[in-house]
Amino acid sequence: MAPLDDLAFFQQLARAGSLTATARELGISLSAVSKRLKQLEARLGVSLAARTTRRLTLTAEGERYLAQGSLILDELDALESDLRDAASQGLQGRLRVNATFGFGRRHIAPLLSRFCVRHPGIESWLELTNFPLNLSDHGFDVGIRIGEPPDSRLVARRILPNRRMLCASPSYLANMPALRTPQDLAQHRCLLIRENDSDFALWRFEQRAAARRQQSVKVSGHLASNDGEVVTRLALDGHGVMLRSWWDVNEHLASGELQLLLPEWQGVRADFYAVFEQRRHTPARIRALIDFLQQEIAGRVPALPDAE
């Protein structure tokens, strides 16, 4: 096998996480995967992974081979992609995208569909998950997530300004005490979203005044879910107050089904970003997709009030 083929094989092996999963993905026998890994280690003269049929653990040499080898494969992929695009005068190649369920289903899926109609040479894969996944570990080209990533190896481009909005239905508010400060939430039934391992009962606000004073309030309620759409439905049905993203509730606010609360305060920013790995030559298809998302998402979600 050529060195580049070995790199690609080992990258897939590391992402799959086991010999068995790799054999299944490649459509070959477990013994063939094991034999190829042994041949690669013999050629390099080092052990790359400790393995069983269920789990694969990379050695220090394996981690180095994977990290530096992935950079080489990415550069080669970008070069070949740009050459194909130039020759065909159209975008070519694979795009693997990760997004969370709610936003991904509502907005990213239809936009990716339109992008592929415009660029039929693109082969796309959209994976929706509860949590944003690590791009390199799972082989994604683009991730859609809230907030800029702490990882300096990732490039982030904002595709949608977004903020948490405190709101409730008129039927609920008609029978409850008025809200004047975040502390007044202690007198209300709050609808909780248990997701992303966050402190779901701690709601954060900032004052609209120039000082932008921030305040966190511990809330409670009898109804909760791990799905945002369920919580929105509970709010529409008059069960309590919720803190939800602008992209999810703007239509209900415009129709009057929900009312915005605490006009002097607002939920913290939760902007959406498209992130991708930093490299010398970013493939044209990745740049084109992110440009497309930035341009087209504005037609699906109204501008955030008082967006900075």
Backbone bond lengths (Angstrom), bond angles and torsions (degrees), N, CA, C in turn:
res aa  C-N    CA-C-N  psi(-1)  N-CA   C-N-CA  omega(-1)  CA-C   N-CA-C  phi
1 M - - - 1.455 - - 1.525 110.76 -
2 A 1.330 116.45 144.39 1.456 121.23 177.55 1.523 109.53 -71.91
3 P 1.344 117.33 152.28 1.477 120.27 -179.67 1.522 113.45 -54.36
4 L 1.334 117.54 -39.19 1.463 119.34 -179.88 1.529 111.29 -66.63
5 D 1.328 116.57 -35.95 1.466 119.70 175.82 1.521 110.67 -64.78
6 D 1.337 116.19 -38.43 1.459 120.25 177.65 1.526 110.98 -64.52
7 L 1.339 116.34 -40.99 1.462 120.28 177.56 1.525 111.13 -60.33
8 A 1.320 116.07 -46.91 1.464 120.72 -179.41 1.523 111.00 -63.21
9 F 1.326 116.26 -40.66 1.462 120.65 177.98 1.524 110.80 -62.25
10 F 1.321 116.83 -46.11 1.462 120.00 -177.23 1.523 110.92 -68.64
11 Q 1.316 117.61 -35.68 1.460 120.99 176.72 1.532 110.32 -61.83
12 Q 1.321 116.63 -44.37 1.462 120.05 178.94 1.525 110.75 -66.49
13 L 1.310 116.58 -38.19 1.461 121.42 178.26 1.532 110.42 -61.11
14 A 1.327 116.29 -45.14 1.465 120.44 -178.92 1.523 111.37 -65.65
15 R 1.329 116.48 -39.73 1.463 119.48 179.94 1.524 112.10 -69.57
16 A 1.316 116.36 -37.37 1.467 119.67 -179.77 1.522 111.05 -69.13
17 G 1.328 117.40 -33.26 1.456 121.34 174.40 1.505 116.17 88.26
18 S 1.324 117.42 -6.00 1.470 119.70 178.11 1.518 109.54 -160.42
19 L 1.341 115.72 161.15 1.459 120.38 177.05 1.528 110.45 -65.97
20 T 1.326 115.90 -39.53 1.462 120.22 -177.97 1.522 111.54 -63.30
21 A 1.338 116.31 -46.54 1.466 120.23 -179.64 1.523 110.85 -64.49
22 T 1.333 117.07 -37.68 1.462 120.60 178.33 1.523 111.00 -64.42
23 A 1.328 116.52 -43.93 1.468 120.59 178.57 1.527 110.72 -60.01
24 R 1.331 115.45 -40.90 1.465 119.66 -179.86 1.530 111.00 -65.48
25 E 1.337 117.02 -43.85 1.458 120.67 -178.82 1.521 112.45 -67.28
26 L 1.343 116.63 -36.54 1.465 120.65 -178.45 1.526 112.69 -85.23
27 G 1.340 116.35 -13.81 1.460 119.79 -179.31 1.509 113.12 72.00
28 I 1.347 116.40 32.63 1.458 120.67 178.58 1.520 108.26 -127.14
29 S 1.318 116.72 174.41 1.463 120.60 -176.92 1.528 110.97 -76.77
30 L 1.323 115.29 157.82 1.460 121.30 176.81 1.520 110.88 -60.70
31 S 1.327 116.90 -40.10 1.462 120.29 -179.56 1.522 111.51 -64.75
32 A 1.339 117.28 -33.38 1.464 120.49 179.12 1.523 110.85 -67.75
33 V 1.347 116.59 -38.97 1.466 120.54 177.29 1.528 109.94 -64.85
34 S 1.329 116.46 -46.64 1.459 120.90 -179.64 1.531 111.32 -61.21
35 K 1.317 116.59 -41.96 1.460 121.09 179.92 1.518 111.53 -64.03
36 R 1.332 116.03 -41.85 1.465 118.78 -178.83 1.522 111.08 -66.33
37 L 1.328 117.65 -39.65 1.458 120.51 177.86 1.526 110.48 -63.21
38 K 1.335 117.37 -41.22 1.468 120.62 178.16 1.524 110.88 -63.10
39 Q 1.326 117.55 -39.96 1.462 121.24 178.88 1.528 110.97 -65.03
40 L 1.335 116.13 -39.44 1.457 119.99 178.56 1.528 110.54 -64.78
41 E 1.328 117.37 -44.63 1.463 121.01 179.10 1.528 110.95 -64.29
42 A 1.326 116.88 -36.97 1.460 120.10 178.65 1.523 110.54 -66.17
43 R 1.321 116.58 -38.97 1.474 120.32 -179.89 1.521 110.83 -66.73
44 L 1.342 117.04 -38.68 1.461 120.75 -178.49 1.525 112.53 -84.63
45 G 1.321 116.11 -22.09 1.459 119.79 -179.69 1.513 114.46 77.36
46 V 1.332 117.22 21.37 1.467 121.93 178.88 1.530 108.92 -139.74
47 S 1.337 115.30 160.46 1.461 120.95 172.95 1.524 108.27 -89.16
48 L 1.319 116.71 126.40 1.468 121.17 -176.90 1.522 113.15 -97.55
49 A 1.335 117.79 -24.67 1.464 119.52 -175.88 1.516 110.95 -158.68
50 A 1.323 114.96 143.32 1.458 121.67 167.53 1.515 105.99 -92.63
51 R 1.318 117.19 130.48 1.456 117.64 -171.58 1.518 113.07 -141.81
52 T 1.355 110.80 152.90 1.458 122.41 165.06 1.517 104.84 -129.17
53 T 1.310 117.93 179.88 1.464 119.32 178.57 1.525 110.95 -68.87
54 R 1.354 116.89 -20.81 1.465 120.00 -175.76 1.518 113.84 -99.57
55 R 1.322 117.92 -24.53 1.463 119.05 -173.24 1.516 110.71 -147.26
56 L 1.344 113.33 146.99 1.455 120.92 179.41 1.526 108.38 -125.59
57 T 1.320 117.55 128.42 1.457 121.83 178.24 1.524 108.72 -122.98
58 L 1.329 116.25 119.18 1.456 120.19 -177.00 1.523 111.10 -73.27
59 T 1.314 116.33 141.34 1.454 121.74 171.20 1.527 108.69 -79.24
60 A 1.326 117.09 174.80 1.463 120.08 177.59 1.524 110.41 -59.92
61 E 1.353 116.04 -39.33 1.468 119.68 177.31 1.528 111.21 -66.35
62 G 1.335 115.86 -36.87 1.458 120.05 177.50 1.510 111.99 -65.36
63 E 1.335 117.01 -40.91 1.468 121.14 177.83 1.526 110.53 -62.12
64 R 1.331 116.41 -42.49 1.466 120.23 179.87 1.524 111.06 -66.93
65 Y 1.320 116.73 -43.08 1.470 121.26 179.36 1.529 110.26 -61.91
66 L 1.339 116.41 -41.13 1.460 120.63 -179.63 1.522 111.24 -68.20
67 A 1.338 117.57 -46.99 1.463 121.21 -175.69 1.527 111.36 -63.63
68 Q 1.323 117.07 -51.64 1.463 119.61 -177.69 1.520 111.62 -74.04
69 G 1.329 116.11 -33.93 1.455 119.35 177.74 1.516 112.48 -66.97
70 S 1.333 117.35 -35.81 1.465 120.79 178.80 1.523 110.86 -64.18
71 L 1.331 116.52 -37.11 1.468 119.63 177.12 1.525 110.87 -62.01
72 I 1.325 115.95 -41.77 1.471 120.36 179.05 1.528 110.55 -63.63
73 L 1.324 116.79 -45.01 1.461 120.63 179.91 1.530 111.45 -64.45
74 D 1.336 116.50 -38.81 1.465 119.59 178.72 1.520 111.16 -64.30
75 E 1.337 116.38 -42.19 1.463 119.93 179.52 1.528 110.92 -64.51
76 L 1.332 116.32 -41.50 1.454 120.22 178.74 1.523 110.96 -65.21
77 D 1.337 116.10 -42.08 1.460 120.27 179.09 1.524 111.05 -62.18
78 A 1.339 116.47 -42.77 1.460 119.96 179.86 1.525 111.10 -64.36
79 L 1.337 116.75 -42.50 1.461 120.76 179.24 1.520 111.07 -62.22
80 E 1.334 117.00 -49.90 1.460 120.08 -178.40 1.524 111.50 -64.33
81 S 1.335 115.95 -37.80 1.457 119.85 179.44 1.516 111.44 -63.66
82 D 1.340 116.43 -45.18 1.463 119.87 179.46 1.526 111.45 -63.91
83 L 1.345 116.61 -38.17 1.463 119.68 178.18 1.525 111.20 -65.33
84 R 1.336 116.47 -42.62 1.467 119.88 178.27 1.523 111.04 -64.28
85 D 1.341 115.41 -41.54 1.460 119.09 -179.39 1.522 111.00 -62.99
86 A 1.341 115.58 -41.21 1.460 119.50 -179.52 1.529 111.03 -66.35
87 A 1.333 116.16 -39.46 1.458 119.81 -178.23 1.526 112.00 -70.54
88 S 1.338 116.04 -38.73 1.467 119.52 -176.28 1.515 113.15 -93.26
89 Q 1.355 115.83 -7.70 1.458 121.72 -175.43 1.527 110.77 56.30
90 G 1.307 116.46 38.12 1.459 122.20 177.72 1.507 109.89 -163.18
91 L 1.331 116.86 158.75 1.455 120.97 -179.30 1.517 110.83 -73.38
92 Q 1.334 115.40 140.50 1.454 122.29 -179.52 1.520 109.22 -134.09
93 G 1.328 116.17 158.06 1.457 120.43 170.43 1.513 113.62 109.64
94 R 1.327 114.51 -175.78 1.458 123.46 -173.71 1.519 110.97 -95.19
95 L 1.337 115.73 142.01 1.454 122.65 172.26 1.519 108.58 -129.97
96 R 1.312 116.30 115.28 1.466 120.77 176.25 1.521 107.92 -107.87
97 V 1.331 115.87 123.18 1.459 122.26 -172.92 1.523 109.60 -123.37
98 N 1.323 116.13 137.12 1.459 121.95 175.83 1.526 109.24 -117.30
99 A 1.332 116.35 134.77 1.460 122.09 176.14 1.514 108.58 -147.96
100 T 1.329 116.76 161.95 1.455 120.39 176.90 1.529 109.50 -79.52
101 F 1.332 115.80 160.72 1.456 121.08 -168.52 1.528 114.26 -57.93
102 G 1.333 117.78 -55.70 1.458 119.90 -172.55 1.516 113.41 -61.05
103 F 1.328 116.73 -58.70 1.455 121.64 -178.43 1.525 110.89 -67.30
104 G 1.323 116.20 -37.55 1.463 119.79 179.99 1.513 112.51 -64.11
105 R 1.336 116.23 -43.63 1.463 120.33 -179.30 1.531 111.00 -68.37
106 R 1.345 116.21 -42.61 1.460 120.55 -174.09 1.521 113.03 -74.81
107 H 1.323 117.47 -38.81 1.462 119.25 -170.63 1.532 114.87 -123.98
108 I 1.341 117.97 -45.32 1.461 118.96 -174.83 1.525 111.07 -68.35
109 A 1.327 118.30 -42.03 1.473 120.94 -178.94 1.531 112.14 -59.13
110 P 1.347 119.85 -51.44 1.464 118.31 179.19 1.521 113.71 -65.71
111 L 1.325 117.41 -32.94 1.463 119.15 178.35 1.524 111.14 -70.96
112 L 1.324 117.36 -39.02 1.461 120.26 177.02 1.523 110.32 -64.58
113 S 1.319 116.70 -36.51 1.467 120.65 176.38 1.528 110.67 -60.53
114 R 1.310 116.92 -46.46 1.471 120.87 179.15 1.523 111.38 -64.79
115 F 1.332 116.11 -38.00 1.465 120.14 179.07 1.525 110.69 -62.48
116 C 1.339 116.93 -40.41 1.466 120.58 -179.24 1.526 112.12 -72.25
117 V 1.328 117.26 -28.77 1.469 119.83 173.27 1.522 109.61 -65.61
118 R 1.307 115.46 -40.91 1.467 120.42 179.66 1.527 111.50 -70.17
119 H 1.324 116.87 -30.76 1.472 121.84 -177.61 1.525 109.14 -127.30
120 P 1.320 118.73 80.81 1.476 121.91 -174.20 1.521 114.10 -65.12
121 G 1.330 118.07 -14.27 1.458 119.93 178.40 1.520 113.34 -79.87
122 I 1.338 117.29 -4.12 1.459 121.35 -179.50 1.525 110.71 -85.05
123 E 1.320 115.67 134.09 1.463 122.65 172.79 1.525 107.12 -105.91
124 S 1.329 117.73 113.50 1.462 120.15 -171.43 1.523 112.66 -113.50
125 W 1.317 114.56 152.70 1.462 122.47 175.44 1.522 106.93 -142.04
126 L 1.336 117.12 117.66 1.456 122.41 178.07 1.517 108.40 -109.21
127 E 1.331 116.85 120.72 1.458 121.56 177.49 1.523 109.18 -113.60
128 L 1.338 116.19 119.53 1.454 122.31 178.86 1.525 109.27 -97.46
129 T 1.319 116.26 133.40 1.457 121.66 -176.84 1.524 110.01 -138.71
130 N 1.329 115.87 163.35 1.462 120.32 176.55 1.522 111.58 -69.60
131 F 1.322 116.25 -33.72 1.452 122.33 -177.43 1.531 109.10 -123.39
132 P 1.339 117.77 146.92 1.464 119.04 173.12 1.529 109.99 -61.72
133 L 1.312 116.38 135.32 1.460 121.11 -178.43 1.520 110.96 -96.92
134 N 1.334 115.35 154.44 1.456 120.90 175.55 1.529 109.20 -66.63
135 L 1.325 116.95 125.40 1.462 120.40 -173.37 1.519 112.21 -63.56
136 S 1.321 117.17 -50.50 1.462 119.87 -174.71 1.520 111.76 -69.15
137 D 1.338 117.02 -37.88 1.464 119.90 -178.90 1.519 111.86 -64.83
138 H 1.333 116.72 -32.37 1.464 120.67 -174.57 1.527 113.40 -109.92
139 G 1.318 116.87 3.38 1.458 120.23 173.97 1.519 115.13 74.77
140 F 1.341 117.90 28.40 1.459 120.33 178.97 1.527 110.99 -88.74
141 D 1.320 115.35 146.02 1.460 120.88 175.97 1.522 111.95 -86.54
142 V 1.331 116.04 -37.23 1.464 121.94 -176.52 1.527 108.93 -138.57
143 G 1.327 115.95 138.24 1.458 121.42 173.52 1.516 109.78 -120.96
144 I 1.323 116.75 138.79 1.464 121.89 177.06 1.517 106.92 -107.79
145 R 1.327 117.05 119.92 1.457 119.64 -174.70 1.518 111.02 -150.78
146 I 1.326 114.99 164.30 1.466 121.31 177.52 1.522 108.96 -87.36
147 G 1.333 115.63 129.51 1.459 120.94 176.59 1.515 113.12 85.88
148 E 1.326 115.13 152.73 1.454 120.28 176.93 1.524 109.35 -73.18
149 P 1.335 118.01 139.04 1.466 120.20 -177.32 1.520 111.35 -73.46
150 P 1.342 116.76 145.75 1.469 119.52 176.92 1.520 112.77 -72.63
151 D 1.333 116.58 -17.73 1.462 121.54 -177.57 1.530 109.84 -74.57
152 S 1.332 116.62 115.43 1.467 121.00 -177.23 1.523 112.76 -69.83
153 R 1.344 117.11 -11.39 1.464 120.30 178.80 1.520 111.86 -80.61
154 L 1.329 116.49 -5.96 1.461 121.06 -179.71 1.519 110.76 -105.23
155 V 1.312 115.78 142.41 1.457 122.67 173.73 1.522 107.56 -99.44
156 A 1.321 117.49 134.56 1.459 121.85 -178.27 1.523 110.34 -121.89
157 R 1.326 115.87 130.78 1.463 121.40 174.84 1.523 108.88 -124.29
158 R 1.321 115.99 125.69 1.458 120.11 -177.47 1.524 110.01 -70.93
159 I 1.327 115.81 129.51 1.460 119.98 178.71 1.525 112.04 -110.49
160 L 1.354 117.70 -17.51 1.462 119.15 -179.26 1.525 110.73 -157.07
161 P 1.353 117.75 117.10 1.467 119.78 169.61 1.530 108.91 -65.76
162 N 1.326 116.59 137.25 1.464 120.11 -174.73 1.526 108.80 -150.92
163 R 1.318 115.62 152.83 1.462 121.13 178.91 1.529 109.08 -148.72
164 R 1.330 116.32 151.47 1.455 120.91 173.60 1.531 108.80 -74.40
165 M 1.337 116.17 137.62 1.455 121.89 -178.46 1.534 109.16 -120.70
166 L 1.341 115.99 129.48 1.454 121.07 176.94 1.528 108.43 -87.57
167 C 1.315 116.93 122.08 1.463 119.24 -174.72 1.525 111.58 -153.60
168 A 1.340 114.13 164.22 1.466 121.52 177.98 1.520 107.91 -158.78
169 S 1.316 116.45 167.31 1.462 121.33 -179.25 1.531 110.43 -80.73
170 P 1.326 117.89 151.89 1.474 120.65 176.41 1.524 112.75 -57.62
171 S 1.338 117.39 -36.16 1.469 119.90 -178.93 1.522 111.58 -64.68
172 Y 1.325 117.74 -36.47 1.459 120.51 177.13 1.529 110.38 -70.35
173 L 1.319 117.34 -45.04 1.463 121.54 -175.11 1.523 112.54 -67.27
174 A 1.322 116.96 -25.66 1.465 120.47 -177.47 1.519 112.52 -62.61
175 N 1.317 117.47 -25.21 1.468 121.20 -175.08 1.525 113.57 -114.91
176 M 1.335 117.13 14.48 1.459 120.69 -176.33 1.523 110.80 -124.48
177 P 1.334 117.69 156.34 1.467 120.47 178.54 1.533 111.44 -65.01
178 A 1.316 115.60 152.14 1.459 120.96 -177.55 1.528 110.65 -66.53
179 L 1.330 114.95 148.99 1.469 122.13 176.11 1.520 108.69 -100.24
180 R 1.350 116.19 122.18 1.467 120.09 178.48 1.531 112.45 -118.67
181 T 1.323 116.15 -28.44 1.465 121.31 177.74 1.521 107.87 -138.54
182 P 1.337 118.12 161.85 1.464 119.61 177.28 1.529 113.83 -56.84
183 Q 1.342 117.46 -29.97 1.458 119.53 -179.60 1.531 112.07 -64.65
184 D 1.339 116.94 -23.88 1.465 120.19 179.84 1.526 112.56 -66.09
185 L 1.321 117.03 -12.97 1.468 119.71 178.54 1.526 111.76 -63.26
186 A 1.325 116.84 -18.61 1.472 120.27 178.06 1.524 111.39 -62.24
187 Q 1.341 117.10 -22.44 1.461 121.84 -179.83 1.527 112.34 -91.98
188 H 1.320 117.71 5.14 1.461 121.37 -173.47 1.519 111.74 -121.57
189 R 1.327 114.24 157.07 1.465 121.23 173.05 1.533 107.97 -83.98
190 C 1.300 116.58 115.03 1.465 120.99 -177.91 1.532 109.98 -102.54
191 L 1.311 115.62 139.04 1.460 122.66 -179.05 1.529 108.37 -95.41
192 L 1.311 116.56 121.44 1.459 121.43 -169.85 1.521 111.96 -105.25
193 I 1.322 115.05 142.66 1.462 122.12 176.09 1.520 107.80 -112.66
194 R 1.315 115.96 115.99 1.466 121.29 179.91 1.527 108.01 -96.24
195 E 1.326 117.82 94.10 1.455 120.78 -177.98 1.516 110.43 -149.01
196 N 1.332 115.12 158.74 1.466 123.69 172.16 1.525 114.16 58.51
197 D 1.339 117.17 26.65 1.469 120.81 177.91 1.518 113.34 55.62
198 S 1.348 117.21 23.95 1.452 120.53 -177.92 1.523 110.05 -88.95
199 D 1.338 115.95 166.91 1.460 120.98 174.47 1.520 106.39 -79.00
200 F 1.328 116.28 85.87 1.460 121.64 -168.26 1.528 112.99 -65.65
201 A 1.325 118.19 -21.52 1.462 120.77 -178.26 1.523 112.46 -92.25
202 L 1.318 118.44 -0.74 1.463 121.77 178.64 1.525 108.43 -102.38
203 W 1.326 116.81 108.39 1.459 122.34 -178.70 1.522 109.56 -99.80
204 R 1.318 116.31 132.48 1.469 122.39 -174.76 1.529 110.38 -110.75
205 F 1.317 114.82 137.07 1.462 121.50 -179.07 1.521 109.75 -133.94
206 E 1.336 115.20 160.59 1.452 120.45 170.39 1.523 108.98 -135.71
207 Q 1.318 115.79 144.22 1.451 121.21 -177.57 1.521 109.70 -74.40
208 R 1.329 115.45 142.92 1.465 119.38 -179.75 1.518 112.53 -72.47
209 A 1.316 117.84 -17.27 1.460 121.37 -179.47 1.524 110.09 -62.02
210 A 1.319 115.06 165.98 1.469 120.36 -174.94 1.526 112.52 -58.10
211 A 1.322 116.88 -29.80 1.467 119.96 -177.60 1.523 112.53 -68.72
212 R 1.349 116.92 -22.47 1.470 121.35 179.33 1.525 111.56 54.28
213 R 1.347 116.56 41.34 1.465 119.89 179.18 1.519 109.87 -63.05
214 Q 1.329 116.53 135.38 1.451 121.15 -178.98 1.520 110.70 -103.56
215 Q 1.327 115.23 150.02 1.454 120.66 -179.48 1.524 109.40 -147.52
216 S 1.319 116.08 138.33 1.465 121.82 177.35 1.522 108.90 -115.10
217 V 1.325 115.28 138.61 1.460 120.93 -176.99 1.528 108.90 -129.69
218 K 1.319 115.87 131.97 1.466 121.30 174.84 1.524 107.99 -84.94
219 V 1.335 116.70 122.06 1.458 120.73 -176.54 1.528 110.07 -115.76
220 S 1.318 115.17 168.07 1.459 119.78 178.90 1.525 109.44 -147.25
221 G 1.309 115.04 162.27 1.449 120.58 179.37 1.513 110.41 -173.88
222 H 1.325 116.15 167.47 1.457 120.83 -176.68 1.523 113.23 -92.98
223 L 1.327 117.52 -12.67 1.456 120.60 -177.12 1.522 110.04 -119.92
224 A 1.329 116.29 135.75 1.464 121.52 -179.59 1.522 108.93 -151.63
225 S 1.316 115.90 161.23 1.467 121.70 177.10 1.518 108.32 -156.72
226 N 1.344 114.93 160.91 1.463 118.95 173.68 1.525 111.22 -93.96
227 D 1.333 117.33 7.05 1.461 121.91 -177.69 1.527 109.55 -121.97
228 G 1.333 116.23 126.07 1.457 120.81 -177.41 1.515 113.82 -64.18
229 E 1.331 117.42 -36.77 1.459 120.22 -179.56 1.529 111.33 -65.62
230 V 1.316 116.69 -34.34 1.462 120.27 176.69 1.521 110.27 -64.74
231 V 1.328 116.89 -44.36 1.465 120.73 179.92 1.526 110.86 -64.20
232 T 1.316 117.07 -39.45 1.466 119.99 176.82 1.530 110.42 -61.36
233 R 1.326 116.87 -41.30 1.462 120.44 178.35 1.523 110.82 -62.89
234 L 1.324 116.82 -40.61 1.466 120.69 178.36 1.526 110.80 -62.58
235 A 1.323 116.98 -39.60 1.466 120.34 178.12 1.524 110.98 -66.16
236 L 1.315 117.07 -43.43 1.470 120.82 178.56 1.523 111.04 -61.76
237 D 1.321 116.74 -31.67 1.460 121.22 179.92 1.529 112.87 -82.33
238 G 1.343 116.48 0.91 1.460 119.64 174.14 1.508 116.22 87.19
239 H 1.333 117.43 23.52 1.467 119.98 -176.22 1.527 113.83 -87.16
240 G 1.329 118.74 -13.76 1.450 117.99 -179.68 1.516 113.82 162.67
241 V 1.335 114.70 -166.30 1.468 123.95 -178.57 1.523 108.90 -97.72
242 M 1.310 116.18 140.68 1.472 119.06 176.74 1.529 110.68 -132.22
243 L 1.311 115.25 158.19 1.458 123.51 175.16 1.526 106.72 -117.41
244 R 1.342 115.18 102.59 1.461 120.38 -173.64 1.527 110.71 -128.84
245 S 1.326 115.86 160.27 1.453 121.47 -177.57 1.531 111.97 -70.03
246 W 1.343 114.41 147.37 1.456 121.66 178.19 1.521 111.92 -55.05
247 W 1.327 117.69 -40.74 1.468 119.53 -177.48 1.526 111.42 -61.65
248 D 1.335 116.76 -26.12 1.455 120.98 -174.79 1.525 113.09 -90.70
249 V 1.343 117.62 -27.16 1.470 119.46 -171.98 1.520 114.29 -116.40
250 N 1.327 118.92 -2.17 1.474 119.31 -173.48 1.525 112.51 -59.30
251 E 1.335 117.88 -37.13 1.461 120.05 -179.65 1.531 111.07 -67.96
252 H 1.322 117.01 -38.59 1.470 120.71 179.08 1.534 110.63 -68.72
253 L 1.330 117.37 -34.83 1.462 120.66 176.60 1.525 110.53 -68.09
254 A 1.326 116.41 -41.76 1.473 120.53 -179.45 1.524 111.40 -65.15
255 S 1.332 117.47 -35.14 1.465 121.06 -177.93 1.522 113.10 -82.04
256 G 1.332 117.41 -13.13 1.455 120.92 -177.61 1.517 113.95 88.82
257 E 1.345 117.26 0.20 1.463 120.17 177.77 1.529 111.23 -66.25
258 L 1.336 115.72 -28.93 1.455 122.21 174.50 1.521 108.85 -126.36
259 Q 1.329 115.79 152.56 1.467 121.48 177.39 1.518 109.92 -118.54
260 L 1.324 115.67 138.13 1.463 121.23 177.70 1.519 109.05 -76.76
261 L 1.328 117.18 135.83 1.456 122.74 -175.74 1.529 111.16 -112.92
262 L 1.324 115.72 161.14 1.466 123.29 178.02 1.530 111.83 51.82
263 P 1.325 118.31 68.24 1.470 120.18 -176.95 1.526 114.04 -60.69
264 E 1.342 117.45 -23.08 1.469 119.87 179.42 1.526 112.41 -82.82
265 W 1.334 116.19 -8.30 1.452 121.34 -179.54 1.521 109.29 -127.50
266 Q 1.302 117.33 159.89 1.463 121.01 177.88 1.527 109.69 -149.64
267 G 1.327 114.87 152.29 1.452 118.94 175.92 1.515 111.08 -66.39
268 V 1.318 116.48 160.48 1.463 120.69 -176.52 1.529 110.22 -71.68
269 R 1.327 115.23 160.51 1.459 121.02 179.11 1.525 110.50 -65.38
270 A 1.334 114.30 145.55 1.469 121.30 178.20 1.520 107.64 -145.75
271 D 1.329 116.15 59.45 1.464 121.53 -175.74 1.527 111.21 -66.72
272 F 1.334 115.19 148.65 1.457 121.37 176.78 1.531 109.98 -93.72
273 Y 1.328 115.26 136.52 1.461 122.22 179.27 1.527 110.30 -125.36
274 A 1.307 115.15 146.39 1.461 121.50 166.62 1.521 106.56 -97.63
275 V 1.316 117.46 123.66 1.464 121.16 -176.88 1.526 109.56 -118.44
276 F 1.316 115.11 147.66 1.458 121.29 178.19 1.517 108.35 -151.21
277 E 1.322 116.00 161.06 1.454 120.38 -175.79 1.531 111.09 -72.54
278 Q 1.319 114.69 139.30 1.454 120.40 178.58 1.523 109.55 -73.06
279 R 1.304 115.57 130.19 1.460 120.35 179.03 1.521 108.56 -151.27
280 R 1.335 115.34 166.27 1.458 119.29 -177.08 1.520 111.39 -65.11
281 H 1.315 117.20 -42.48 1.459 121.46 -179.59 1.529 108.77 -127.39
282 T 1.325 116.39 103.77 1.463 120.36 176.65 1.523 108.92 -77.50
283 P 1.334 118.48 127.01 1.466 120.84 -178.65 1.527 111.98 -54.64
284 A 1.322 115.20 144.76 1.462 120.68 -177.78 1.521 111.56 -59.61
285 R 1.328 118.38 -33.30 1.463 120.46 -177.56 1.524 111.36 -66.87
286 I 1.342 117.12 -33.82 1.464 120.14 177.90 1.516 109.79 -70.50
287 R 1.329 116.72 -45.51 1.467 119.71 178.37 1.524 110.62 -60.46
288 A 1.329 116.51 -41.76 1.459 120.52 -177.50 1.525 111.40 -66.29
289 L 1.334 117.38 -40.95 1.460 120.32 -179.95 1.529 110.28 -62.90
290 I 1.315 117.61 -45.49 1.463 119.84 -177.18 1.523 110.46 -67.51
291 D 1.323 117.94 -39.88 1.471 120.66 174.40 1.529 110.20 -58.33
292 F 1.312 116.32 -43.13 1.468 121.92 -179.25 1.530 110.52 -63.07
293 L 1.334 117.06 -45.07 1.457 120.44 179.55 1.523 111.26 -62.40
294 Q 1.327 116.94 -43.23 1.456 120.30 179.39 1.524 111.62 -60.93
295 Q 1.314 116.46 -40.99 1.465 120.72 -177.17 1.527 112.11 -74.27
296 E 1.327 117.10 -41.54 1.459 120.66 -169.70 1.530 114.38 -89.22
297 I 1.313 118.23 -23.38 1.459 119.12 -177.82 1.520 111.03 -65.62
298 A 1.336 116.55 -27.66 1.470 120.25 179.47 1.523 111.82 -63.38
299 G 1.327 117.11 -26.64 1.453 120.47 178.18 1.522 113.43 -80.45
300 R 1.322 117.33 -7.08 1.456 121.91 -178.23 1.528 112.71 -108.31
301 V 1.329 116.58 -28.59 1.462 121.21 -178.94 1.527 108.68 -125.51
302 P 1.337 119.03 122.29 1.470 120.54 178.63 1.523 111.48 -58.73
303 A 1.317 115.55 156.41 1.462 120.66 -179.68 1.523 110.43 -59.69
304 L 1.301 116.28 139.52 1.455 122.17 179.15 1.519 109.58 -66.58
305 P 1.338 119.25 127.77 1.465 120.34 177.18 1.522 111.13 -58.58
306 D 1.299 115.74 135.00 1.469 122.05 178.13 1.521 112.17 59.78
307 A 1.364 117.05 31.14 1.463 119.77 178.16 1.514 110.02 -65.72
308 E 1.334 114.49 139.41 1.469 119.16 179.15 1.507 110.33 -82.71
